[in-house]
Amino acid sequence: MESARKGNKILLVDDEPDLTMTFKAILQGVGFAVDIYENPLVALSNFRPHYYDLVILDIKMPEMNGFELYSEMLKMDSQVKVCFVTAGEMYNDNVRKNEEEQYCELDTERFIQKPISNGDLIRRINRIMMLGQSLNIRNR
């Protein structure tokens, strides 16, 4: 039997150790099982298809950004549900203009801006968990 109930398994990848530990503590406190990685390449090598109910990815990380990591995860699990963590106004200013044109139509609901309060984080994660499985990304 799995240790977490269906709908409770989250993978969090962010290169900021303080953030990953804080998010993990907050989410575990309300019943989520959370695996964390600070290195996107290590996260990818340990990714388990069809296991996580939600994957939370930082956009800006060394070696591989969150969009690239998501693209690689999609190759292993076409139904992976994801949201992105971003600093400040990055979504509004840069993501829509990002050279990765297939991401410019992402639903803003899939982006969590940091810093975020504990309560808002929990509300946002719960709302995102209710959204459809994977993102609609244009194929080019």
N, C-alpha and C positions, 0 to 999 in steps of 0.2 A: 504494500500500500504506500502511495506517495505521502510524503510528510506535509505537503501543502494541498489545500483543497483546490479544485478546478477554479480558475479565475484569480488565483492568488500568486502566481509565480512571475517575478519580474527580474529582468536582467538590466543592470545599470552600468553604463560605460562612460566614464568621465576621467580626465587626467588630473583632476584636482582631488587629492585624497581627503581633504576636509569635507568637501561636498559629498563625495560618495559615502563616507561614513555617516554624515548627518542625514542624508536622504535615506540610507539604509535603516538607521535607527528610527526615523519617523515612520517609514512605511512598515517596518516590522512591528512597530507599536500598535498598528491598527490591523494586523493580521496577514500582511503580505510576506511571502518568502522571497528574499532578495539576494541575488548573486551580484557581486560587484567586481569590476575590473577597471584598472587605471590605464591599461595599455590596450589600444584597440586591436592590435595584432594578436595579443594573447586572448582577448575576448573572442575574436573570430575563430581561433584554433580550438577554443573550448565551447563554442556555440553548439547547442543541442537543438536541432530542428524539431518543430512541433512540441516543444517542451514549455517555452515561456508564453505567458498570456500577454505580456507587454515587454517591449524592449525600449529602454530610455537611453538615448545617445546624445552626448555632447556634440555640438557641431564642430567646434574648433579644437582639434587634438593633434599632437605631433604624429608623424608617420602615416596616419590615415585619418581623414576627417569623418565626421558622423555620416555624411551622405555616402561616402565611399564604403564605409563599413556596412551601412544599410544595404547598398547594392550587392555586396558580397553575401550578406545574410539572405537576401532574396533568392539568390542562386541555390541556396540550400533549403529554404522554406518560403515558398511563394505566398504563404498566408501570414507571415510574421507581421504582428501589429507593432507599430513603432510610434514614438514621439521623440521630439528633439528638445534638448535643453540649450538655451542660448543666453548670452549676456546682453543686457540692455535692449537697445533697439535694433539689434542685428537682423532680426527677421524683417522688420519693416524696411530697413535701408539696404541691406546687402543680399539677403537670400533671394529676393525676387530678381535681382540683377546678377545672380551667381552664374558663373560660366557653365554650371551644370543646369542647363535649361530645363531638363525634365523635372526639376524640383520647384520651378517657379509657380506652379499651380497648387502647391500643397495647402491644405486647409490650415488656417492659422490656429485652429483648435489643437493641432498636433505639436505646437511649440510652447514650451514652458520657459518664461523669461526668469532668469535669476538676477538678483535675489528674489526669493519667494517665501512667504510665511508658511509655517507648518500646516495650518488649516487650509490655506489656499492650495498647497501642494497636494494634500489628500483629496480635496474636492476636484482638482484638475485631473489627477490620476484616475479617480473613480469615473469621471465623465469620459475620459479618453478610453477607458476599458469598455465603455458602453458603445463606442463608435464601431463602425464596420471593421472587418479584419485588417486588411492591408491598405496602404495608400494607393490612390489612383495616380500613377506616374505615366506620363506620356512615353510611349516607346519611340525612339528615334533611331 
